Amino acid sequence: MNTYIDISNFQLARSLSENYEQIKIDFNGLKNFLGSKTQNVMGPTQKESDGKILYEGQFQSVFTRIAEEACSPPEIKSIFGTTEESRAAAMERFNIKRSITSALEKCLEPYVDYVGCVGFNIIHPGSKLNMHYGMCNDYVRIHMGITCDPDAVFYLEKLPPRAWVPGELFAFDDGLAFHGTEHKGVTPRCILLLDIKKTAFDELKEEKWP
């Protein structure tokens, strides 16, 4: 599906929205774990976006869960390293981060068998995430605004740009919808992003937006 997905009747979406203030507190507890993203080149599974620079500018992110099938090999190497010891250390870091994000984890608990990547992402003014496809077609990606700037916008296919709103959610097919982000504002924008397997939904319906 190459448009927005209607999640208004999805219980997890309602739970996340209702717990927005606590999830924002969860994020504040993770700030010591924030890492920066580099200007990497998109890999061969990026369809017609092959060979483009993905990140331009300053991005930061912290993940509490990772689905390896949704990550590129360089990402997996940077997260888990190359040894059993480095993988064990990475798994322990994830456990620590999940213990900090207790409100978020409580929301996710009924869906734990469907959860993929879960994390928080910051984009700073003047930065851009170029149009691309995700690595995997199995997930619906949900975004929830944490702290927002009206001039930090999301692009999806040929639709008008969409700004995030604190506590509000939208969703799209990360692997099939061509999407990107641009920040022309003045304050950092932070979102929660999480992937839920399509099999968690009774059906996938288009959100009528705008």
N, C-alpha and C positions, 0 to 999 in steps of 0.2 A: 504494500500500500504506500503510495507516494504522496500522501497528504497527512494532515493531522488526524489522530485517532481519538475518538470520543471515549473518555474514561470517567465521565460524570457519574455513572452507576457502578463503577468499580470500587469495591469496599476499601481496598488499600489506598486508593487516591483520596477518599474521604478521610480515612484515618490519618494520612500524612498531613492533609490540610488542617484538620482539627488539632494536630499536635505541632503545628508550625513553630510556636514560640519555644517549646521544649527542644525541638530539633535544632533551632538556631543556637540554643545553649549548648547542645551536643557539639555543634560545629566549633564553637568557641573553645571547647575543651581539646579540640584536635589541632589547634594552630601550630603547636610545636612539631607536628608531623608534616606540615606543608612542604611540598617540593616543587621545583620549577620545571616547566616543560621546555624542551629545546626546539629549534627550528628543523624538525626532521622532515625527510622526504617520504611521501606516501608510497606504500609498497605495492606489489603486483596484484593484490586482491582489491585494489581501490577502483577497479573498472576504468572509466574514462578519465578519472582523476590521477592516473598513474604519473609519477614523476614530478608532481607539484609539491611545493613547500606547504606543509600542513599548518604549522603555527608561525605567525609573524607577530612579534612583540613580546609581551610579558604575560605568562599564564602560570598559575599555581594550582596544584590539586593534591588531594589526599583521599585515598580509597580505603574503605573498611572491608570490602569484599571484592574479589577478582574472579571472573570467569575466563579461564585461559583461552578458550576458543574465540573469545571476543577481542583478544589482544594480538598485536603483531609479535613476531619472534624477538625483535629488539626490546620491546616493552616487557615481555616475559623475562628476558635475561636481566634487564635492569631491576625488576621487582624481586626475582627469586635467586639471582646469581646462577652459578654453574655447578654448585656442589650440594650434597645432601645437607651439610651444615648451614649453608647460606639459605637454603629453602626452609629449613626448620626455623631459622631466625626470622625469616619473613613471615612465616605462619604465626609465630609468637607475636610479632608486631600487629598483625591483623587481629589477633585475639585481644590485645591490649586496646586497640582502637575501637573494637566492638564493645568492650566493657565501658568505654567512655561515652559511646553513643547509645545509651540505654533506651531513650525514648524512641529513637529510630528503630532499634532492634525489636522493640515491643511491637511496633507497627508491622515489621517484616515477618514476625514469627509465624503467623498463619500461612505465609507464602514461601517459607524458607526453601522448599523443594523447587521453586520456580525462579528464585533470585539469581541474577548474574552479577554484573559489576555494580557496586554501590559506592558513591563517593561524593565529594564536594569539589567544585571547580570555581576558581577565581580568574576572571579576565580583567586586565588593567586597561585604562584609557589608552587609545591609540593602537590597540592590538586587534588581530584578526585571525580567525580560524577559517581557512579557505574551504570552499565547497567540496564535499567529499561524501563517500559512503562508509558506513561502519564495516567492520571485519566479518560480521556474522549476521545471517538472516533469521536467527531463531528468536530474537528478542524485540519487545516493545520497549523503547526508551522513554522514561518519564523524567521531566524536568520540573522542579519546584523552585521558585524564586526565594532566596534567602535575604540578600541585600541587593538592591537593583538600581539601575540608572536608566531612565527612559530612552537614552540614546545608545544603550547597549542592546543590540537587536539580534534576533535569530532569523535565518533565512531557510526556507523550505521550498525546494523546487521553484515554481514560478509564482508562488504566493507572495503577498506583500510582507515586508519585514514585521516581525512580532517582538515586542519588548516583554521581558519578564516582569511579573508583579509579585511582591513579597507574599508568600503563602499560597499563591495560585499555581496550578499545575497545567501542563500540557504534555502530549505524548505523540510519538511518531515511530515509524519503523526504521530503526537505525541502519539496517542493512540494505534497505530498498529505496529509502527516500534520500535524495541528494540534498545536503544541508550544510550550513556553516554559520559563523558568528562574526559580527563586527562591532567594535566599541568606539563610538565617536563622542562619548560623554566625558565626564570629569571625575567620577568616583568609581572605585572598583565594583564589579558585579560578581556576586557569588550565588551559585545555585547548588541544590542537591540534584544529582542525577542517579538514576537507578534503572537497571534492566530487569524486565520480567518476561519470562518465556511466554510466547504466544499461546501456549496450551493452557495458561492460567485463565484465559478469557473465554467466555461462552461464544462470543463472536467479536470480530473486529469491525467497528463501524466508523465511518468518517465523521469527524467533528466539523460542523458547519462554521467555518471561520475564514475570513472576518465576517 
